[in-house]
Amino acid sequence: MTNSASKAVMYGITGGVIGGILFGIIMQMQGMIVMLAGTMGSESAVMGWMMHMIISVIFGISFAILTFVIKNIWALAIVFGIGIWIVGPLVIMPMMMGMGTNLANAFTPDQLMSLVTHLFFSFIVAVVFNLLAKKSTVKTEAVA
């Protein structure tokens, strides 16, 4: 892995953790953390938080990798937020709960709120990524 790729991954992990914590608080308030734990047969909020944070880190790394493909970080945040909304609560989570996909309900109020919260997560990751990348560029220029 190149130095720029490893830096990007670290920025993505950091963004995923920060975004995951903020998004997790919203999920906790909506009762979704325990529902997430339910996909693994648990009713534990701790298990839900652990799963949520692992997923957040994976999404942060995915976001970082995609910055090499989609150069406009804000466009990426929109595309990524929509993508993780489709993959997570509309496809994988309901299927893990034995319900089939939830694509038919994509535009119900509950699912639109879910879209907003996934966009929120994605923009938090983008902001953190962008700040860390700029900080790194400033340090590099100061050394040169």
C-alpha positions as CSV (number, residue, x, y, z in Angstrom):
1,M,0.0,0.0,0.0
2,T,1.4,3.4,-0.9
3,N,2.0,6.1,1.7
4,S,-0.9,8.2,0.3
5,A,-3.2,5.1,0.3
6,S,-2.3,4.2,3.9
7,K,-2.8,7.8,5.0
8,A,-6.2,7.9,3.3
9,V,-7.2,4.6,5.0
10,M,-6.2,6.1,8.4
11,Y,-8.3,9.3,7.6
12,G,-11.2,7.1,6.6
13,I,-10.9,5.0,9.8
14,T,-10.9,8.2,11.9
15,G,-13.9,9.6,10.0
16,G,-15.7,6.3,10.4
17,V,-15.1,6.3,14.2
18,I,-16.2,9.9,14.6
19,G,-19.2,9.5,12.2
20,G,-20.1,6.2,13.9
21,I,-20.2,7.7,17.3
22,L,-22.4,10.7,16.2
23,F,-24.6,8.5,14.1
24,G,-24.8,5.9,16.8
25,I,-26.1,8.4,19.3
26,I,-29.0,9.2,16.9
27,M,-29.5,5.4,16.4
28,Q,-29.6,4.9,20.1
29,M,-32.2,7.6,20.5
30,Q,-34.3,5.9,17.9
31,G,-33.9,2.4,19.4
32,M,-32.0,1.2,16.3
33,I,-28.9,0.0,18.1
34,V,-30.7,-2.8,19.8
35,M,-32.4,-3.7,16.5
36,L,-29.0,-3.9,14.9
37,A,-27.9,-6.3,17.7
38,G,-31.0,-8.3,16.9
39,T,-29.6,-9.2,13.4
40,M,-27.1,-11.3,15.3
41,G,-29.6,-12.8,17.7
42,S,-28.8,-10.4,20.6
43,E,-30.8,-7.9,22.6
44,S,-27.7,-6.2,24.0
45,A,-27.1,-2.5,23.3
46,V,-23.4,-3.1,23.8
47,M,-23.4,-5.8,21.0
48,G,-25.3,-3.3,18.8
49,W,-22.8,-0.6,19.5
50,M,-19.9,-3.0,18.7
51,M,-21.5,-4.0,15.5
52,H,-22.3,-0.4,14.6
53,M,-18.7,0.7,15.2
54,I,-17.2,-2.1,13.2
55,I,-19.5,-1.3,10.3
56,S,-18.6,2.4,10.7
57,V,-14.9,1.7,10.4
58,I,-15.5,-0.6,7.3
59,F,-17.5,2.2,5.7
60,G,-14.8,4.8,6.6
61,I,-12.2,2.6,4.9
62,S,-14.5,2.2,1.9
63,F,-15.0,5.9,1.7
64,A,-11.2,6.5,1.8
65,I,-10.7,4.0,-1.1
66,L,-13.4,5.7,-3.1
67,T,-11.6,9.1,-2.8
68,F,-9.2,7.7,-5.4
69,V,-12.0,7.1,-7.8
70,I,-14.4,10.1,-7.1
71,K,-12.2,13.1,-6.6
72,N,-14.9,15.5,-5.5
73,I,-15.3,14.6,-1.8
74,W,-18.7,16.2,-1.5
75,A,-20.1,14.4,-4.5
76,L,-18.6,11.2,-3.0
77,A,-20.3,12.0,0.3
78,I,-23.7,12.1,-1.4
79,V,-23.2,9.0,-3.5
80,F,-21.7,7.1,-0.6
81,G,-24.5,8.1,1.8
82,I,-27.1,6.9,-0.6
83,G,-25.2,3.8,-1.3
84,I,-24.8,2.8,2.4
85,W,-28.4,3.6,3.0
86,I,-29.5,1.2,0.2
87,V,-27.0,-1.6,1.2
88,G,-27.6,-1.3,5.0
89,P,-31.2,-0.7,6.1
90,L,-32.9,-1.4,2.8
91,V,-31.1,-4.7,1.8
92,I,-28.7,-6.4,4.3
93,M,-30.3,-5.5,7.7
94,P,-33.9,-6.7,6.8
95,M,-32.5,-9.8,5.0
96,M,-30.5,-10.7,8.2
97,M,-33.8,-10.4,10.1
98,G,-35.5,-12.8,7.7
99,M,-37.8,-10.1,6.2
100,G,-36.4,-9.9,2.6
101,T,-35.4,-6.5,1.3
102,N,-37.0,-3.2,2.3
103,L,-36.6,-1.6,-1.1
104,A,-40.4,-1.3,-1.7
105,N,-40.5,0.9,1.4
106,A,-37.6,3.2,0.4
107,F,-39.6,6.3,0.3
108,T,-41.7,6.0,3.4
109,P,-41.0,8.6,6.1
110,D,-39.0,6.2,8.3
111,Q,-36.7,5.2,5.5
112,L,-36.3,8.8,4.3
113,M,-35.2,9.7,7.8
114,S,-32.8,6.7,7.6
115,L,-31.5,8.2,4.3
116,V,-30.9,11.6,6.0
117,T,-29.0,9.9,8.9
118,H,-26.8,7.9,6.5
119,L,-26.1,11.1,4.5
120,F,-25.2,12.7,7.9
121,F,-22.7,9.9,8.6
122,S,-21.2,10.2,5.2
123,F,-20.8,14.0,5.4
124,I,-19.1,13.6,8.9
125,V,-16.7,11.1,7.3
126,A,-16.1,13.5,4.4
127,V,-15.5,16.5,6.7
128,V,-13.0,14.5,9.0
129,F,-11.3,13.1,6.0
130,N,-11.0,16.5,4.3
131,L,-9.6,18.2,7.5
132,L,-7.0,15.5,8.1
133,A,-5.9,15.5,4.4
134,K,-5.5,19.3,4.5
135,K,-3.6,19.1,7.8
136,S,-1.3,16.5,6.3
137,T,-0.8,18.7,3.2
138,V,0.1,21.7,5.3
139,K,2.6,19.7,7.4
140,T,4.2,18.3,4.2
141,E,4.5,21.8,2.7
142,A,6.0,23.2,5.9
143,V,8.7,20.5,5.9
144,A,9.6,21.0,2.2
